[in-house]
Amino acid sequence: MLEFPKQLAVVIEVPLGGFIKRRDDGSIDFISPAPCPFNYGSVPDTCSGDGDRLDAVVLGPRLRRGSLAVHPVVACVRFVDAGDEDPKWICSAQPLSLRERALIAGFFSLYAQAKTVLNALRRKPGATRYGGITLA
């Protein structure tokens, strides 16, 4: 069973509406085929199954790239990247609406397809897939 934290400190890497995901050193990691419909970031001092920091989505207004704040956790996107568990924590001041769930599901379904191609180009074996949303 997935253990949900009550809140997480999140550094924003891709502001709402952004296309470019950068690595910690500022280099480009990924360019999305669609604008990000939420703020996308990571949790400092953590490590996910793929070796990167844990990913987190912050719903609400656009936040500045590099900003750091503590946010309540309301859900988790189950995601596998090149065979490694790579959950994405969903942070919001309120429970997810049906519209927000659909938006998150649609984005990560598309993201999984794009990452499958990118992982093939990077010669990273293993499946990449979106596995749904688990509510807190």
Disulfide bonds with the S-S distance in Angstrom:
none
